[in-house]
Amino acid sequence: MSITSHSRAAQVAYQDLLRLHLDETASELIGSVEERVRGGRVYLYDKFRIGTSMKSRYLGEGTPELRARLARAAELKAEAEGRRATMARLARVLRAEGLIGTDRDTGSLLLAFARAGVFRLGGTLVGTAAYALYQGELGVRFDSEELAQTGDLDLAGFERLSVALGDTVEENPGAILQALKFDPVPGSQDRQVWKWRQNRGVAMVEFLTPAFGEETVKPLPALGVSAQGLNYLNYLIAEPIPALALYRSGVLVQIPRPERFAIHKLIVADRRRDGPDRAKARKDRAQAAHLIEILAQDRPDDLRDARDDARSRGPRWRERMDASLSRLPRTAAVLGGLE
């Protein structure tokens, strides 16, 4: 399997554009920064007054990077005009360098979700739509056939985090989806809505959340949606990273870490191997194999840690990984060599 890197110019342009989008987000600070502690973690909020009422808007986990940006919020706000011109220029550079952009339907949906605060409030893009964005994160070229998809979007979030944040999206995702011609698909048993189908095509949007046993539908209050619980998903969406979808001047989203995505694909491929999603299982294995090949060369320590983390979670996790790797002998050898 050959790996072709993007040019140095493309890799620098992507990282610069991502940095500018993060600066743009921090520049939107209205009031003062407030800290809240939940489960041993520190979360930051924008606390401001509207009339006689105090309001709070969730900003993100209190990382050193976010704190540094918020400390420069006034400076970043003053630089807005020049920054946006640079963002547009960098997006043009990325297209000229061959980074595959997001199609119009998917891009407009991601932009609407981003503006509503879906990603700010913990929503994480998963599935093939997330896989496509690793071309920028990892600085490698993906074939257009690898990224071919029906426009499906899968978004996941943690139920506990969604409850704990105490903030909600600025526009309900259901209203956004209906405006973009998606119809709700009620569940066959409880009639709860966690997925939406495009009424002029075949694209689907699904909301997902980790399960630990029974895979039931659960609420995600911060996102204003219900979500289908799935086992193993907690591993995938832990410690997500920011990424850019190349639409207009870029859309800032959140995706899983690539090493977790790769190992998780080995697990879900085994879950799908004998059911109606057998074709999806083949795609899962192909995506896992490609990412593992790249990561073994460029980020072997991250890949080894992700492998060991998954294998430490119990015999069922190991059985599913090994079952997929039995069909991918080259990938198994690569993973086994990370000692």
N, C-alpha and C positions, 0 to 999 in steps of 0.2 A: 504494500500500500504506500504510494508516494505521497509526500507531504510537501506542498509548495507554500512558502511564506509570502505574505504580502510585502511590498517594498518597505524600506525603512520610512519613506515619506508617508505611506499610508498608516503605518503603525503609530508614528508620532502624531499624525493628524487625528487619529481616533482617540488617543489618550488626551490630546489637547481639547478636543471637542467634548469629551466626557467631563474633563475638569471644568470647562466653562459652563456646562449644564448644571453641575453641582454648585458652582458659584452663583448661577442665576437663581437657583432654588433658595440659597442662603440669603440672597439680596432681598427676598420677599418678606423678611422679618419686619413686623409692624411695631411690636412693643418691646418688652423685655423678656429675657430667657428665664424660664422657670424649670427647676429640676423636680422630678418625681421618681421615687424608687419603687419598683415592682419586682418581687421575686429576686432581689439581689442585683437587679440591673437598674441603671439610671436612664430615664427617658427625658428628653428635652421638649419643652412646649413654648410657643410664642404666646405670652400673656399680654392682652391689650384691652382697652376699654372701648365699648360702643355705647354712647349715651351714658346712662347710669349703670350699665351692666359690664362686668368683667368677663371676657371671653378667653378661651384657651384653644390653641391650635397645635396639634402634635407635629413635631419637627423631625424626630428620629431618635435613635439610641445615642446616648452621650459619649460618642467616640471622640478621641482627640482631634480627628480630622474635621468632624462637624463643629466642634467647639471653636476650632481655629477659624473656620469660615464664618460662623455667626459673629465672632469678635470683629470681623471685617465687614459686617453687613452694610454699614453706611457707605463705606468705600466701594463695595461691590455694586450698590445701588447707583452710585454716581457714574460707574463705568458701564451702565447698561447698554447705552446706544452703541458704543464701540464694540462691546462684547458680542452683541447680536449680529453685527456686521461680520465679525470674525467667525462666528458660528456658521453663518451662511457660506462663507468662503471655504471653511474646512469641510463642510458637507459636500461642496462641489469637488474638492480635492479627493475625497473618499470615493465618490462616484467615478471620477476620472481614473482612479487607481484600481478600479475593478471590484470594490466592495459591493456585494449584492444588496440592494435596497429592499425595503418592505413594500409589498404591493399596496395600492391605494386604499382598498377596503380595510385591510389589516392595520395599516398606518393610521387611518382616520379613527379607527376604534381605539387603538392604543393611545392616541393623542387625547381623545375624549376622556378615557379612563385616567390618564395622567393628570389632566386639568382638574378632574373631579377629586383627586387625591387617593385613588385606589392604591397606587404603589407607595406613596408616602405613608399610608396607613397599614402597611404590611402585606399588601397583595404581591404575589410573586408569580411571574410568568413561567410556566413550565411547558413540557411537550416540545413538539417540533418548532414552534414559534420561538421558544427559548434557545433551542439548539442552533437555530440560524444565527443568533447573535454572538455565538462563540467565535465566529470568523473575525470579529473585531477584538474581542477579549484576548484571544489566543494569537492573533496576527497571522492567520493562515487562510488560504483560499479554499472555499468549499465549491464543489461542482454544483451547477444549477439544478441538476437532477436530485442531488442530496437534499436540497431545500424545497423541492416541489411539494406542495401541500394544498389542501382544499380551503385554506383560510381559517382552519379551526384554531381556537384560542382556548387554552386551559390556564386558569388562574387559581392559585392556592394561597391559603392563609391559615394561621394558627387560631383556633377558636379562643383559647385563653388570652392570647395577646389582643385579639379583637375586642374582647370584653373589657380587658384591663385598661385599654388606651383612653377611654372616656372621650373619644372624638369620633366624628362620622364624616363620610364623604360629602362633598359639596353638592353633588348631584347623584341621585341613585343610579347604579349601573343598569337597573331594569328600564328606567326611563331613557337612558342613553341608547340601550339596545333597541328599544321600540322605535326611537327616532331614526335609527339606522336600519330599520326594516328587519328586525329579528323578532320572532314570536316565542313566547315562553312555552316550554315543554314540561307539563306537570308530570310528576312521578306516577308510575302505574299503580302504586299502592296507596301512598299517603297524600298524593296530589301536590306535594311540595315542589316548588320550582327551583332547580339549581342548574338547569341548562336551557339554552336558547338556540333556536334554529333560524337561519336566514331564510326569509320567505321568498327570495328571488334566486336562491342558489342552494348549495348543500353545506355551507359552512356552519359550524357549531361553536358556541361559547359555553364552557362548563366551569363551574366554580367548585373547588375541591378543598378538603381540609384533612389533616391527619386523623386516623382512627387507631385505636389500640384494642383491637378485638372486633366487636361487631361494627360493620361498616354502615352506619346510619347517616341520615341527613341532619346537619347541625347548622345553627345560625352563626353568621359572622357579623355582629352588630356594627363594627366600624365600617365595613364595606356595604352594609345595607342589603345583604343577600343571604340566601341559604346555600350550603355547600355539601357535596357528597363526601362522606368520610372514606378514606382509603388507608389501609395499612401500608407501612413502609414510607409513607409520604413525609413523616416527621424528619426522617434522615435527609431527604432530598432538600427540603426548604430551610433547614437550619443554616444560619450564617449566610444569607444571600448577599449578592453583590450588585452594585449598580451597573447598568449597561445601556447602550444606545441602539435604538432601532433607527435605521437610516430612512427617515421619512421627513420631507421638508428639511429643516435644519437640525433634525434629530429629535427623537422622543426619549426622554429619560425614563427607564423602567427598572425593574428589579428581577434578577434571574438567579437560579441556583449556582453554587460554585461548580465549575466544570468537572472537577474530579468526583463530586457527589453525584452529579448528573450521570456520569459514565457508569459508576457502580450501581446506581439505582436502576439504570436501564437493563443491566444484567438481571436484576431481581424481577422487574416487571415483565421482562421477556419470558421468563419461566412461568409466570402467572398466566400469560396469554397463549402459551404454546399449543394447547389442545382445544381452545374454544373458538368462537366466531372471530376473534381478533388475531388469528394466526398470522395474517399478513402484517399486522402491527408488530407482532413479536419479531419478525424478520427485520423490520425497520429498527426496532429497539436494539437488536444485536449489532446491526450495522453502525448505528450511531455510537454505541458503546465502544465498539472496536476502533472506530476512527478516532474518537477522543482519547482513548487509552494509548493509542499509538503516538499521538501528539504529546500527551502529558508525560508519557514515559521518557521522552527526550527533553522536554522543556521544564516540566515541574514534577520530577520523580518523587520528591519528598511529599508533596501534597497528595499525589496519587497513592503512594504507599500508606499514608495516614488514613485516607478515605477507605481504602481496602481493608485495613486492619480494624477500623472503627466498625464497619459493616459486619465483618466476620466475628467481632466480639459480641454482637448483639444476640447470638443464640444459634442453635443448630438449624432452625428453619431458614434463617438468613443465609447460612453457609450452603445449605442444600440448594437453594434457588440460584445462588451465584454459580456454584459448581455445575449445576445442570446446564446453564447457559454457556459456561466456559467449555463444557464438553463438546459443544458445537462450534467453538471458536479456538482451535488448538493454538494458533499463533498468538491470539490475545491472552490465552491462559499462560503461555510461555513468557510473554512480556510481563504480566502481573506477577507471576511466580519469580521472576528475576529481580524484583524490587526488594532486595534484602539489604 
